[in-house]
Amino acid sequence: MIFLFLQIIASKCHLYDQKLSVITKCVILLSLCQQTITCWAAIAWAKNVPFQLRKFKLSHQRLGKFMTSSGICGSDDHVLKGLSPMKFPLIPGHEGAGIVESIGEGVCSVKPGDKVLTLPLPQCRECSACLHPKGNFCEKQDVLPSSGLMLDGTSRFTCRGEKIYHLFRTSTFAEYTVVQEIGVAKIDDAAPMDKICIISCEVPTGYGAAVHSAKVTPGSTCVVFGLGGIGSAVVMGCKASGASRIIGVDINEEKFPQARALGVTDCINPRKLKKPVQEVIMEMTGIGVDFAFEAIGLSDTMVAAWESCHLSYGVCVIIGVTPPNTPFSLDGGNVFSGRTLKGTCLGDYKTRDSFPQLVTDYLQNKINIDPLITHQLPFNQIHKAFELYRAGKTIRCVLLF
């Protein structure tokens, strides 16, 4: 049996009174101590190089046990392919859940025994983004730009004497990891830890883009570019919001049956069209869609999503992430008419405040995340899990320890 450990440390300056998936046994540590343990992780030594399962060293204090999970997201794959500017070697993984075993001095938002989600975007509750009613890109995040280090400028990981970098200060593809106190959210004790991890990224990113960022309205028309994990969650959000028509766009037609089951009414393969997909969507709707979502991360599909929107009141939401310095050009003459273009990360949710409610909504059957988890594999087949993901054959693959 393999154990996943998470060490959560309090921010030295900010303490507060408020507060692929991998199934495994897990321990979360909230500690400022610098003792060392040796444990296993999937380490990426360089871009475009397969994972290696290796022992590494991590600082820790006391240990405990609990059930947890960690999801493989497209962002992890972007990092591995070198499409995101991260430092190597590193331990990927950011979509995780676990149970607190112990806490360090000053940690007050969680206690031992609490179930928590790891947060790709922390919420410090003090910076300009956290204090703004609409902001969620906390200034203490490590996504843009990424240092690969904790807030104190150190890495807690070493392997063979070499420093190993963190991913988003989460690094959930390991038996042990280190997370800031501001980077976890306490969740309901009834949460099923073999599933709930996807509420730390996939669900808010996709579902939240529809219901929270765009605020899809009943009777509206929507188009979703990309029907993978995030796009599938967008579809669920559009359907839950009462959209009357949901058009799904993808070049992999094997995704279409699942997409229809989730709520897509029309499926389009742009490679089989004789004209640009946005022109076809305009013809299908007559006037363009009310809401368009890009969940791929390609500048061409971002433009297509924009040009699929109604000229006056259409809303285009960009979820996908392109490689750095990728040009994204729009016809300026089509902007003044009233179309809205917006980006979103994690559904614009303030993570520590909102993710626990999403978990509660799932437990109360207000949202159903189960259809988003399609495969299960043992952890030692992580390479196969990524092959399934890259081939578009899975929404989320659950790796079992």
VEXVEX-915581 format. One line per field, with one value per residue (C-alpha): residue number from 1; y, z, x. Coordinates in steps of 0.2 Angstrom, whole numbers. Example, Ala and Ser with C-alpha at 12.3 -4.5 7.8 and 13.67 -1.06 7.14 Angstrom:
seq = c(1/2)
yy = c(-22/-5)
zz = c(39/36)
xx = c(62/68)
//
This chain:
seq = c(1/2/3/4/5/6/7/8/9/10/11/12/13/14/15/16/17/18/19/20/21/22/23/24/25/26/27/28/29/30/31/32/33/34/35/36/37/38/39/40/41/42/43/44/45/46/47/48/49/50/51/52/53/54/55/56/57/58/59/60/61/62/63/64/65/66/67/68/69/70/71/72/73/74/75/76/77/78/79/80/81/82/83/84/85/86/87/88/89/90/91/92/93/94/95/96/97/98/99/100/101/102/103/104/105/106/107/108/109/110/111/112/113/114/115/116/117/118/119/120/121/122/123/124/125/126/127/128/129/130/131/132/133/134/135/136/137/138/139/140/141/142/143/144/145/146/147/148/149/150/151/152/153/154/155/156/157/158/159/160/161/162/163/164/165/166/167/168/169/170/171/172/173/174/175/176/177/178/179/180/181/182/183/184/185/186/187/188/189/190/191/192/193/194/195/196/197/198/199/200/201/202/203/204/205/206/207/208/209/210/211/212/213/214/215/216/217/218/219/220/221/222/223/224/225/226/227/228/229/230/231/232/233/234/235/236/237/238/239/240/241/242/243/244/245/246/247/248/249/250/251/252/253/254/255/256/257/258/259/260/261/262/263/264/265/266/267/268/269/270/271/272/273/274/275/276/277/278/279/280/281/282/283/284/285/286/287/288/289/290/291/292/293/294/295/296/297/298/299/300/301/302/303/304/305/306/307/308/309/310/311/312/313/314/315/316/317/318/319/320/321/322/323/324/325/326/327/328/329/330/331/332/333/334/335/336/337/338/339/340/341/342/343/344/345/346/347/348/349/350/351/352/353/354/355/356/357/358/359/360/361/362/363/364/365/366/367/368/369/370/371/372/373/374/375/376/377/378/379/380/381/382/383/384/385/386/387/388/389/390/391/392/393/394/395/396/397/398/399/400/401)
yy = c(0/17/32/50/63/82/94/111/125/142/157/166/183/179/169/168/163/157/145/57/55/45/35/31/32/49/60/79/87/106/109/122/109/103/85/74/58/48/43/40/52/53/65/74/77/87/91/78/65/51/51/41/34/38/40/58/67/80/89/84/82/69/57/50/41/44/41/54/57/67/71/72/88/95/108/94/88/105/106/89/94/111/121/130/139/128/123/105/93/94/84/88/86/99/92/83/79/73/73/83/73/87/106/118/133/147/136/139/137/117/104/86/75/88/83/96/100/106/123/127/145/149/162/173/184/199/204/215/200/191/207/212/205/197/193/175/176/177/187/172/160/151/149/165/166/150/149/131/136/139/156/157/154/136/119/105/91/84/68/61/78/88/101/96/109/111/113/127/123/107/93/79/65/60/51/67/85/102/114/132/134/147/133/121/121/112/101/91/75/65/69/53/55/44/56/73/79/84/98/106/109/101/105/123/126/119/119/135/144/141/144/157/165/167/165/155/159/148/145/151/144/138/131/122/120/105/90/83/84/103/105/91/100/116/106/100/118/124/111/114/132/128/131/125/121/116/113/103/105/92/83/67/60/46/59/63/49/54/73/70/60/75/87/92/93/95/88/95/89/105/94/87/105/114/131/138/131/148/151/134/139/155/146/134/147/161/175/166/159/168/159/152/142/138/123/118/132/136/153/148/140/155/166/153/154/173/174/161/173/184/201/211/202/186/181/172/164/158/143/135/141/144/142/159/173/165/178/180/192/198/209/225/230/216/222/238/230/223/206/201/192/186/174/163/152/140/147/164/156/162/145/143/151/142/125/118/123/114/98/101/103/87/78/85/79/97/93/76/74/55/55/64/50/37/26/17/11/6/21/11/13/32/32/23/35/49/40/38/56/61/50/58/42/47/62/58/43/37/29/16/14)
zz = c(0/-5/6/0/12/11/22/25/32/38/29/39/37/35/48/47/58/43/35/-72/-52/-40/-26/-11/7/12/26/27/38/43/50/50/55/44/48/33/27/11/0/-18/-32/-51/-55/-72/-75/-91/-103/-115/-104/-96/-78/-67/-50/-38/-20/-14/2/10/26/39/57/62/51/50/37/27/10/-4/-23/-35/-53/-69/-78/-95/-86/-80/-98/-104/-91/-96/-114/-110/-116/-99/-92/-77/-69/-70/-62/-54/-46/-56/-50/-43/-42/-25/-9/8/27/39/51/60/60/63/73/68/57/62/47/48/61/62/54/42/24/12/-6/-13/-22/-38/-34/-16/-7/5/8/9/-8/-21/-31/-15/-8/-25/-27/-44/-42/-38/-45/-28/-28/-19/-33/-42/-59/-68/-66/-58/-47/-43/-24/-8/-3/8/-8/-4/-11/1/-11/-15/-25/-26/-19/-33/-29/-36/-40/-35/-47/-41/-23/-23/-32/-28/-38/-23/-7/3/-3/5/4/11/23/11/-2/5/8/22/15/22/32/21/5/-5/-6/-21/-32/-24/-30/-47/-37/-34/-53/-67/-60/-55/-71/-83/-73/-65/-81/-87/-70/-62/-74/-89/-80/-93/-94/-96/-114/-121/-135/-131/-140/-132/-141/-134/-126/-115/-96/-95/-110/-103/-86/-96/-105/-88/-82/-97/-95/-77/-81/-93/-110/-124/-136/-133/-148/-145/-156/-157/-170/-160/-164/-151/-138/-145/-137/-120/-124/-129/-113/-103/-113/-130/-143/-158/-162/-175/-181/-189/-200/-210/-214/-230/-222/-205/-190/-184/-201/-199/-181/-187/-200/-187/-175/-187/-176/-167/-149/-133/-125/-132/-122/-128/-118/-129/-128/-146/-153/-169/-159/-147/-163/-169/-152/-153/-170/-166/-153/-157/-163/-150/-134/-136/-122/-126/-112/-114/-102/-112/-110/-124/-123/-118/-131/-143/-153/-152/-165/-167/-180/-171/-181/-172/-155/-153/-157/-140/-139/-123/-122/-105/-98/-83/-71/-59/-64/-56/-39/-23/-20/-1/1/-14/-16/0/-6/-23/-12/-2/-19/-24/-8/-10/-28/-35/-46/-52/-55/-57/-76/-77/-70/-84/-80/-66/-67/-54/-51/-58/-75/-74/-91/-99/-90/-99/-116/-113/-110/-125/-136/-130/-123/-105/-96/-80/-76/-58/-53/-39/-27)
xx = c(0/7/3/1/7/3/13/3/12/6/10/23/15/-3/-14/-33/-47/-58/-54/-29/-36/-26/-35/-23/-20/-14/-7/-7/5/4/21/35/48/62/64/67/58/60/46/40/35/32/46/48/66/64/51/45/53/42/39/51/45/59/62/64/67/55/54/40/35/21/12/-6/-16/-32/-40/-37/-36/-26/-31/-22/-26/-22/-11/0/2/6/20/27/27/36/21/21/37/41/57/63/65/48/34/18/0/-12/-29/-29/-38/-33/-35/-25/-14/-5/-3/12/13/0/-11/-29/-40/-39/-36/-30/-43/-51/-53/-46/-44/-27/-29/-20/-24/-23/-33/-24/-39/-28/-21/-30/-37/-43/-51/-59/-77/-73/-55/-48/-30/-22/-5/3/-1/13/6/10/24/30/45/43/46/37/32/48/59/64/60/55/60/77/82/99/105/97/83/66/54/35/21/9/14/4/14/1/9/19/17/21/19/20/5/3/-11/-19/-18/-30/-49/-58/-72/-87/-82/-94/-85/-79/-60/-59/-69/-69/-52/-59/-68/-50/-49/-59/-76/-74/-64/-77/-93/-89/-85/-103/-113/-102/-90/-102/-118/-127/-145/-161/-165/-149/-138/-120/-105/-91/-74/-66/-75/-61/-62/-64/-76/-87/-88/-93/-107/-113/-113/-123/-136/-138/-141/-155/-147/-159/-145/-127/-116/-100/-85/-71/-60/-62/-79/-76/-80/-97/-108/-102/-104/-122/-125/-119/-131/-123/-137/-126/-109/-97/-81/-73/-61/-76/-83/-81/-81/-74/-83/-89/-98/-107/-112/-118/-129/-135/-141/-145/-138/-123/-123/-126/-111/-95/-82/-65/-58/-43/-29/-27/-27/-37/-51/-51/-54/-67/-76/-76/-83/-97/-105/-119/-113/-121/-123/-113/-101/-85/-76/-58/-53/-39/-21/-9/10/18/19/6/-2/-21/-28/-46/-55/-56/-72/-81/-78/-87/-104/-106/-98/-89/-73/-67/-54/-57/-47/-56/-72/-68/-71/-63/-56/-55/-72/-81/-74/-81/-99/-96/-92/-108/-118/-111/-116/-133/-135/-136/-121/-115/-97/-97/-98/-82/-72/-71/-56/-46/-28/-15/-2/12/3/3/12/-3/-15/-6/-7/-26/-28/-17/-27/-43/-50/-54/-61/-53/-42/-42/-25/-26/-12)
//
